[in-house]
Amino acid sequence: MQIPGFRGQVITADDAEYDAARAVWNNTVDRRPRVIARCTGAADVAAAVRHARAHDLEIAVRGGGHNVAGSAVCDDGIVVDLSAMRGVWVDPAGRTAIVQGGALWGDVDHETQAHGLATTGGIVGHTGVGGLTLGGGIGWLMRKHGLTIDNLLAAEVITADGSIVRASADEHGDLFWALRGGGGNFGVVASFQFALHPVGPTVLAGPVFWAADDTSEVLRFYRDFVADAPDELGNIVRLGTVPPLPVIPEDLHYRPAIAVASCFAGAVEDGERAVEALRRFGSPIIDLVGPTPYVDHQGGLDDTVPHGWNYYWKATNLDGMSDGVIDVVADHAYEARSPRSYAAMFHFEGAVARVANDATAYAGRDVPHNIIIDAAWLPEQDAEIGAAETEWARGFLAALEPHRADSVYVNFLDVDDDAGRVRAAYGHGAYQRLAEVKAKYDPDNVFHHNNNILPG
Ligand SMILES: Cc1cc2nc3c(=O)[nH]c(=O)nc-3n(C[C@H](O)[C@H](O)[C@H](O)COP(=O)(O)OP(=O)(O)OC[C@H]3O[C@@H](n4cnc5c(N)ncnc54)[C@H](O)[C@@H]3O)c2cc1C
């Protein structure tokens, strides 16, 4: 198959690489595109979009391939595959970086930390910059430096008619607003420009683990601890089992446990003071907090959620961490059958909450905590385990119903299973505005293989 004006690699079912090229992070996704157009740059992306339009092909856009529902691949259509576009160019004097649309966060951290710089990115290095940024972008640095989109300065976008435009505060301002939270609905981003900040390169970071039986007490303590935390301190709670990482003694592997993991985006000594009370609380079973290269901390969870396992997710924003929330979390978190399943809770506030709600399309800046319930099991395990894990995630979310905030983080939605929640993810006002921008830039809803916003 030929795509006019395309210089990249065209992969079809006849090619030996086809199965590897259509696989994504979640092994349960099994789609067979007619063609995978592996682009080398913006011009290729434009050629692929024009070709798809001319032949009425379904389009999926692949950034890092981490969307849990596999929206990066479609059946029968064309995958605009950005996985060969992973370049990162840092301007250390201007403290900015240009990042190609198929880069992973590990690529960004590697290049920016060579200059002692960073921007808010995902907490797993093999997550894609593309999807994560366009949905908002939450991570360790967000309380100090804002969401990923709060650091987005400009984007090079290929729109539905195949034109290449630049969106920034000064150019296509409506598109720039929508890209910051509205997902892949408005075009394909060939490159992003981000603001960078001095971070590390050594930061105080790491998790403290307590036995699962201590969950209620740890969460009650945590609720007060984060209420007074400085912006530099990013915290995530992880509930499940102790992951079998080489830094953890083997006798603890897979033991049910709650962890509070921290990363202090400031001086190590200030970080020591900020986490002192947390480390002293109760009787931790292991404390791994210490001065750590920021890049290592960013990659520390990579092996706990590898490519090729089976995954299913449910998530919601929470209106707080009341005793009721804590009871539900303690009751459900350890009921999964697979020791690889877990739940995680991000703490927001700080710089995230200081940006006006309508400044970007991202909803939920007023939310203090969220929760993501991650069912994970091995492909070789029988289907019964998968069904049980899926039920666990659904039941856990249902039990949280009385405590859910109105919004949900769109990047934690399952494109298929949660289609009805997209409108709720944004709230009425933002959804309406997004629908208008969609009508202007993609009136035929060409980019619909995503958390879809209908042109309106
Ligand atoms: C292990 C893991 C850890 C995660 N951790 C975090 C985290 O710390 N913080 C956080 O905010 N989120 C996190 N996420 C969620 C993540 O933001 C979403 O899964 C996101 O969709 C991943 O983006 P991607 O480019 O890898 O995905 P893909 O599956 O490649 O893309 C998802 C969708 O995004 C769109 N898209 C991707 N790239 C582009 C592009 N360049 N231009 C236009 N559209 C594009 C497309 O619509 C595509 O369907 C995590 C996910 C996983 C699996």
The ligand as an SDF file (V2000), in Angstrom:
LIG
                    3D

 53 58  0  0  0  0  0  0  0  0999 V2000
    1.1300    2.5600   33.5210 C   0  0  0  0  0  0  0  0  0  0  0  0
    0.4210    3.8670   33.3380 C   0  0  0  0  0  0  0  0  0  0  0  0
    0.7490    4.9330   34.1400 C   0  0  0  0  0  0  0  0  0  0  0  0
    0.1010    6.1640   33.9770 C   0  0  0  0  0  0  0  0  0  0  0  0
    0.4510    7.2040   34.7760 N   0  0  0  0  0  0  0  0  0  0  0  0
   -0.1090    8.4170   34.5710 C   0  0  0  0  0  0  0  0  0  0  0  0
    0.3390    9.5510   35.3020 C   0  0  0  0  0  0  0  0  0  0  0  0
    1.2190    9.4750   36.1520 O   0  0  0  0  0  0  0  0  0  0  0  0
   -0.2420   10.7320   35.0430 N   0  0  0  0  0  0  0  0  0  0  0  0
   -1.2220   10.8730   34.1030 C   0  0  0  0  0  0  0  0  0  0  0  0
   -1.6880   11.9860   33.9090 O   0  0  0  0  0  0  0  0  0  0  0  0
   -1.6640    9.8060   33.3990 N   0  0  0  0  0  0  0  0  0  0  0  0
   -1.1200    8.5970   33.6030 C   0  0  0  0  0  0  0  0  0  0  0  0
   -1.5480    7.5180   32.8790 N   0  0  0  0  0  0  0  0  0  0  0  0
   -2.7060    7.6700   31.9660 C   0  0  0  0  0  0  0  0  0  0  0  0
   -2.2400    8.2010   30.6490 C   0  0  0  0  0  0  0  0  0  0  0  0
   -2.2700    9.6120   30.7000 O   0  0  0  0  0  0  0  0  0  0  0  0
   -3.1860    7.7160   29.5330 C   0  0  0  0  0  0  0  0  0  0  0  0
   -3.1550    6.3050   29.4940 O   0  0  0  0  0  0  0  0  0  0  0  0
   -2.7810    8.2850   28.1790 C   0  0  0  0  0  0  0  0  0  0  0  0
   -3.7870    7.9520   27.2540 O   0  0  0  0  0  0  0  0  0  0  0  0
   -1.4520    7.7550   27.7130 C   0  0  0  0  0  0  0  0  0  0  0  0
   -1.0310    8.4190   26.5680 O   0  0  0  0  0  0  0  0  0  0  0  0
   -0.3000    7.6210   25.4060 P   0  0  0  0  0  0  0  0  0  0  0  0
    0.1640    8.5960   24.4010 O   0  0  0  0  0  0  0  0  0  0  0  0
    0.7120    6.6740   25.9850 O   0  0  0  0  0  0  0  0  0  0  0  0
   -1.4910    6.7330   24.8990 O   0  0  0  0  0  0  0  0  0  0  0  0
   -2.0430    6.2860   23.4680 P   0  0  0  0  0  0  0  0  0  0  0  0
   -2.8100    5.0410   23.7550 O   0  0  0  0  0  0  0  0  0  0  0  0
   -0.9830    6.2430   22.4590 O   0  0  0  0  0  0  0  0  0  0  0  0
   -3.0120    7.4620   23.1230 O   0  0  0  0  0  0  0  0  0  0  0  0
   -4.2180    7.6530   23.7790 C   0  0  0  0  0  0  0  0  0  0  0  0
   -5.0170    8.6470   22.9970 C   0  0  0  0  0  0  0  0  0  0  0  0
   -4.3930    9.9080   23.0980 O   0  0  0  0  0  0  0  0  0  0  0  0
   -4.4310   10.5670   21.8580 C   0  0  0  0  0  0  0  0  0  0  0  0
   -3.0480   10.8700   21.4540 N   0  0  0  0  0  0  0  0  0  0  0  0
   -1.9070   10.2890   21.8680 C   0  0  0  0  0  0  0  0  0  0  0  0
   -0.8610   10.9330   21.3510 N   0  0  0  0  0  0  0  0  0  0  0  0
   -1.3530   11.9160   20.5820 C   0  0  0  0  0  0  0  0  0  0  0  0
   -0.7740   12.9400   19.7960 C   0  0  0  0  0  0  0  0  0  0  0  0
    0.5530   13.0970   19.7070 N   0  0  0  0  0  0  0  0  0  0  0  0
   -1.6110   13.7880   19.1470 N   0  0  0  0  0  0  0  0  0  0  0  0
   -2.9320   13.6680   19.2430 C   0  0  0  0  0  0  0  0  0  0  0  0
   -3.5410   12.7250   19.9690 N   0  0  0  0  0  0  0  0  0  0  0  0
   -2.7550   11.8720   20.6430 C   0  0  0  0  0  0  0  0  0  0  0  0
   -5.1960    9.6960   20.9220 C   0  0  0  0  0  0  0  0  0  0  0  0
   -6.5400   10.0800   20.9570 O   0  0  0  0  0  0  0  0  0  0  0  0
   -5.0700    8.3350   21.5280 C   0  0  0  0  0  0  0  0  0  0  0  0
   -6.1900    7.5280   21.2660 O   0  0  0  0  0  0  0  0  0  0  0  0
   -0.8950    6.2960   32.9970 C   0  0  0  0  0  0  0  0  0  0  0  0
   -1.2100    5.2230   32.1910 C   0  0  0  0  0  0  0  0  0  0  0  0
   -0.5660    4.0090   32.3560 C   0  0  0  0  0  0  0  0  0  0  0  0
   -0.9530    2.8600   31.5080 C   0  0  0  0  0  0  0  0  0  0  0  0
  1  2  1  0
  2  3  1  0
  2 52  2  0
  3  4  2  0
  4  5  1  0
  4 50  1  0
  5  6  2  0
  6  7  1  0
  6 13  1  0
  7  8  2  0
  7  9  1  0
  9 10  1  0
 10 11  2  0
 10 12  1  0
 12 13  2  0
 13 14  1  0
 14 15  1  0
 14 50  1  0
 15 16  1  0
 16 17  1  0
 16 18  1  0
 18 19  1  0
 18 20  1  0
 20 21  1  0
 20 22  1  0
 22 23  1  0
 23 24  1  0
 24 25  2  0
 24 26  1  0
 24 27  1  0
 27 28  1  0
 28 29  2  0
 28 30  1  0
 28 31  1  0
 31 32  1  0
 32 33  1  0
 33 34  1  0
 33 48  1  0
 34 35  1  0
 35 36  1  0
 35 46  1  0
 36 37  1  0
 36 45  1  0
 37 38  2  0
 38 39  1  0
 39 40  1  0
 39 45  2  0
 40 41  1  0
 40 42  2  0
 42 43  1  0
 43 44  2  0
 44 45  1  0
 46 47  1  0
 46 48  1  0
 48 49  1  0
 50 51  2  0
 51 52  1  0
 52 53  1  0
M  END
$$$$
